[in-house]
Amino acid sequence: MLRPRSAMSAAMTSAALVVWVAAALGAGCKEYGVKAGSSPHYEFNFIDMGDQPKVKAQRGDLLGGAAFMPPPGSIPRGFDPYLYHGQPELAGQRLHNPLPQDDPKVVERGKLMFERYCVPCHDAQGGGNGKVPEKGFPRPPSLMTQKIRDWTDGRIYHVISDGQNIMPSYATQIRAQDRWAIIRYVRALQATQPVAAPPAAPPQPGAAPPAANSAAPPVDSAPAPAASSAPAQSASASAPRPTPIQPPVPGVPAREDEVP
């Protein structure tokens, strides 16, 4: 007969063996992709705490799984969609600046955002002479022109949110509240800066070149020769004289060019 302690040890060994066999069976099922039931987990894998009855990513076991597509028209939490893509005039009519006009804190916040996102192209005074155009990028128009001064705040907000020409949208970089604050700061700059001249119109494709002035001499023409003060020589003086023919000498044959 086994002693009580030996019997207890044998029982514990048998229980451990049973657990090991069950774990091996569960691991084998997991390795070969055989599920132990309708749930996404494996029933006999007791030693793996990471394998529990739960919904796993990219699995379609429970009502489509955790990666099912959202309903059409749903937006992320906290996301404010922009409703005027490609409609600058409509945005200028319907959008209004919700921030107070003469609040120093709003203007200071707008200055901070302007220096962070706008100065590289538009420079600190809004003239369009930033560091980016110095490197060869097209120069943006000045924010101090009368055209920009006549725009509504909503029209400027549209350019920041939707972009214009080669300027991309800054909606993902600048929050909507900070965009309105930037506009308040731009208005403060316009109140202190003189009105800038409008940019020169680019040449239209196919336009005829400007007509040249007929009275002006051509650039590559040579200057007229100056009049000489020396008297002109006669034609007879300038013409080459013929070589005189020498008379024949007795006893010496004449040359061919001396034969009369």
C-alpha positions in Angstrom: 0.0 0.0 0.0 1.1 3.5 -0.7 1.6 5.9 2.1 -0.9 8.9 2.3 1.8 11.3 1.2 2.7 9.1 -1.7 -0.9 8.7 -2.7 -1.3 12.5 -2.7 1.7 12.9 -4.8 0.5 10.3 -7.3 -2.9 12.1 -7.4 -1.2 15.5 -8.1 0.9 13.9 -10.7 -2.1 12.4 -12.4 -3.9 15.7 -12.3 -0.9 17.5 -13.8 -0.7 14.9 -16.5 -4.4 15.4 -17.4 -3.9 19.1 -17.5 -0.9 18.7 -19.7 -2.7 16.4 -22.1 -5.7 18.8 -22.3 -3.3 21.7 -23.0 -1.6 19.7 -25.6 -4.9 18.9 -27.3 -5.9 22.5 -27.1 -2.6 23.7 -28.5 -2.9 21.1 -31.3 -6.4 22.3 -32.2 -5.1 25.9 -32.2 -2.1 25.1 -34.3 -4.1 23.4 -37.0 -6.9 25.9 -36.9 -9.6 23.6 -35.5 -12.0 25.6 -33.3 -13.4 23.9 -30.2 -16.8 25.6 -30.6 -18.8 28.4 -32.1 -16.9 31.0 -30.1 -13.6 32.5 -31.3 -11.6 31.0 -28.5 -10.4 27.4 -28.0 -12.0 25.5 -25.2 -9.2 23.2 -24.0 -6.3 25.7 -24.0 -6.2 26.4 -20.2 -2.6 27.6 -19.9 -2.8 30.5 -22.5 -4.5 33.4 -20.7 -4.3 35.5 -23.9 -6.7 33.0 -25.6 -10.0 33.9 -23.9 -13.6 34.2 -25.0 -13.5 37.6 -26.7 -13.9 39.3 -30.0 -10.7 39.4 -31.9 -9.6 41.9 -34.6 -10.2 40.8 -38.3 -12.4 37.9 -37.2 -15.9 37.4 -38.5 -17.2 35.0 -35.8 -19.6 37.2 -33.8 -22.0 39.4 -35.8 -19.4 40.3 -38.4 -16.5 40.5 -36.0 -14.7 43.6 -34.7 -13.7 44.9 -38.1 -17.2 45.3 -39.6 -17.7 48.4 -41.8 -19.3 51.5 -40.2 -22.7 52.6 -41.5 -22.7 54.9 -44.5 -22.4 58.6 -43.5 -20.9 57.9 -40.1 -18.0 60.2 -39.0 -15.4 59.9 -36.3 -16.2 61.2 -32.8 -15.2 64.8 -32.5 -14.8 65.3 -36.3 -16.3 68.5 -37.8 -16.9 67.9 -41.5 -16.5 70.8 -43.9 -19.6 71.3 -46.0 -18.4 73.8 -48.7 -15.7 71.9 -50.7 -15.2 73.7 -54.0 -17.7 76.4 -53.1 -15.7 79.5 -52.0 -18.5 82.1 -52.7 -21.1 80.1 -50.9 -18.7 79.7 -47.9 -18.1 83.4 -47.9 -21.8 84.1 -47.7 -22.8 81.5 -45.0 -19.8 81.3 -42.7 -19.3 83.9 -40.1 -16.5 84.3 -37.5 -17.7 83.2 -34.1 -14.8 84.8 -32.2 -15.0 88.3 -30.8 -13.3 90.9 -32.9 -11.4 92.9 -30.3 -10.4 90.2 -27.8 -6.6 90.4 -27.2 -6.4 86.7 -26.3 -8.0 85.7 -29.6 -5.6 87.9 -31.6 -2.7 86.5 -29.6 -3.8 83.0 -30.3 -4.2 83.8 -34.0 -0.7 85.3 -34.1 0.7 82.1 -32.6 -1.0 80.0 -35.2 -0.1 82.4 -38.0 3.6 82.3 -37.1 3.5 78.5 -36.9 1.7 77.7 -40.2 1.5 80.8 -42.4 4.8 82.7 -42.0 6.9 80.2 -44.0 5.1 81.2 -47.2 3.3 84.5 -46.4 6.1 86.1 -44.1 5.4 87.8 -40.8 3.7 90.8 -42.4 1.6 88.8 -44.8 3.4 90.1 -47.9 4.2 86.7 -49.5 8.0 86.9 -49.1 8.5 83.9 -46.8 11.4 81.5 -46.8 9.6 79.0 -48.9 9.3 81.3 -52.0 13.0 82.1 -51.6 13.8 78.4 -52.3 12.0 78.5 -55.7 8.4 77.8 -54.6 5.8 80.1 -56.3 5.2 83.3 -54.4 1.8 83.6 -52.8 -0.2 86.8 -53.2 0.0 89.4 -50.5 -2.7 89.3 -47.8 -2.6 93.1 -47.7 -4.2 93.7 -51.2 -7.5 95.4 -51.4 -9.0 92.1 -52.8 -8.2 90.2 -49.7 -9.4 93.1 -47.5 -12.8 93.0 -49.2 -13.2 89.2 -48.7 -15.4 88.1 -45.8 -14.0 86.1 -42.9 -15.9 83.1 -44.3 -14.2 83.5 -47.6 -10.7 83.4 -46.0 -11.8 80.6 -43.8 -12.6 78.6 -46.9 -9.1 79.1 -48.3 -7.5 77.8 -45.1 -10.0 74.9 -44.9 -10.2 73.8 -48.5 -7.1 75.2 -50.1 -6.7 77.4 -53.3 -4.5 77.0 -56.4 -1.3 75.4 -55.2 -2.0 76.0 -51.5 -3.3 72.8 -49.9 -5.9 72.5 -47.2 -4.8 73.0 -43.6 -8.0 71.5 -42.1 -6.0 68.6 -40.7 -3.3 70.8 -39.2 -5.3 73.7 -37.8 -8.4 73.3 -35.7 -11.5 75.2 -36.8 -11.3 77.6 -33.7 -7.7 78.4 -34.5 -8.5 79.1 -38.2 -11.0 81.8 -37.1 -8.3 83.2 -34.7 -5.8 83.4 -37.6 -8.4 85.5 -39.5 -8.7 87.9 -36.6 -5.0 88.3 -36.6 -4.9 88.9 -40.3 -7.5 91.6 -39.9 -5.3 93.2 -37.2 -2.3 93.2 -39.6 -4.4 94.8 -42.4 -5.3 97.6 -40.0 -1.7 98.5 -39.5 -0.2 97.7 -42.9 -0.6 99.8 -46.1 -2.6 98.4 -49.0 -0.4 96.3 -51.2 -0.5 96.5 -55.0 -2.3 93.7 -56.8 -0.1 91.0 -58.3 0.8 91.4 -62.0 -1.5 89.4 -64.3 0.3 86.4 -65.9 0.6 86.5 -69.8 -2.3 84.8 -71.5 -1.5 81.8 -73.7 -1.6 82.6 -77.4 -1.4 86.4 -76.9 0.5 88.3 -79.5 3.8 89.9 -78.4 3.9 93.7 -78.0 4.7 95.6 -81.2 8.2 96.9 -81.5 8.9 100.7 -82.0 9.7 101.3 -85.6 11.5 104.6 -84.9 14.0 102.9 -82.6 17.0 101.3 -84.3 17.3 97.5 -84.0 19.4 96.3 -81.1 21.8 94.4 -83.2 22.3 97.0 -85.9 25.8 98.4 -86.5 26.5 102.1 -86.1 26.8 104.2 -89.2 30.4 104.9 -90.1 31.7 108.4 -89.3 32.4 110.9 -92.1 36.1 111.3 -92.9 37.7 114.8 -93.2 40.4 113.6 -95.6 39.9 114.5 -99.4 38.7 111.7 -101.5 41.3 110.2 -103.9 40.6 110.0 -107.5 39.8 106.7 -109.2 42.9 106.9 -111.3 45.2 107.4 -108.3 43.7 104.4 -106.4 43.8 102.1 -109.4 46.9 99.8 -109.8 49.4 100.9 -112.4 50.4 98.5 -115.2 54.0 97.2 -115.3 56.0 99.0 -118.1 57.4 96.7 -120.8 61.2 96.9 -121.1 62.7 97.1 -124.6 64.5 93.9 -125.8 68.2 93.6 -125.2 70.2 92.2 -128.2 71.2 88.6 -127.6 68.8 88.0 -124.7 65.6 86.2 -125.4 62.5 88.1 -124.1 60.2 86.6 -121.5 56.6 85.7 -122.3 55.1 88.5 -120.3 57.4 91.0 -122.1 56.4 90.0 -125.6 54.5 92.9 -127.1 
